[in-house]
């Protein structure tokens, strides 16, 4: 898949077409992090962090220089949006608003 994305880029294909390639690469990187146990699966993070009255609006797995962390955007109590940063390996909340 990466070779196909690079070939499209070499032909001058626009970013709109290449965006799915970037998403695939991010998914592959996240899958590798979970497979090698460098990060917990997103489901486990959500079970630890998200309360029964909250809904996950967005989730991203980010690579830091030393580990991984999840950035979750939550809708709480049906009206308040909050961002939470969670250590990908331990599931501990390390930041947010």
N, C-alpha and C positions, 0 to 999 in steps of 0.2 A: 504494500500500500504506500509506503514512504517513497519508493522508487516512482510510482505512478504520480504522486504529488510533485516530486521534483521534476519529472518530465513535463507535467502541465505548466509548472512555473517557468521552465526553460522555454516553453512555447509562448510565453507571455499571457497566459490565462489570468484573468482578473482575480482579485482577492475574494470576490463573492463566491467564486467556484472553489478556491483553495481553503476557505473557512472550514468546510467539513473535514478537510485533511488535518487541520490543526486540532479539531475536536477529537478526531480518531487518535492522534498522537497523545493527547492529554488523557484520554480514556485508557490507552495502553500503558502509559506511565503509572496511572493510579492503580491499575490492575496488577502491575509488576510490584508496586510498593506493598500492596496487600498480600500478594502471593509470597513475597520474601519476608513477610511479617515486619516490615519497616513501618507499616501503618495498619491500624485496625480497619476492618470493613466499615463503610459508612453506616450500615444498619446498626452495628454495635455502638458507634458513636451516638447516633440518634437515640437509641435506647437509654444510654447513660445520661444524656444532656437535656433532651427535649421532654418537657412535661406533657401530661395528658391534654392540657388545654392549649397547647401550641401546635403550630403547623410549620413544616419546613418549606420555605419559599424557594431557597436556592442553597446549594452546597458546592463547595470547591475544595479540592485537595491541593495544597500548595507545598512546594519543596522549599525548605529553608537550608541554609548552609550545613546544618547538623542533623536535620530530621524532616518530618512532614507535619503539617498542621491543617486542620479542616477549618474553613470559614463558613459558618452557617448563618443564613438569614432566616429569622423566625417571625411568624405572626402569632402574637400572644393575645389571649383573651379576645380574639376576633377583631382587634383594632390596633394593637401596638406592634410595630415592626422593630425588631432588635437584632443586632449582629453579635455572634458569639464566636470566639476563636478557641479551638480545642487542639491540644497536643494529639497528633495522630497516633502515637505509639501508646500513650498511657490513658487517653480519654479525659484527661484533666482540662478543665476550662482555664485558659491562660490569658484571656483578654476578651474585649467586647465593649459594647456601650450600654 
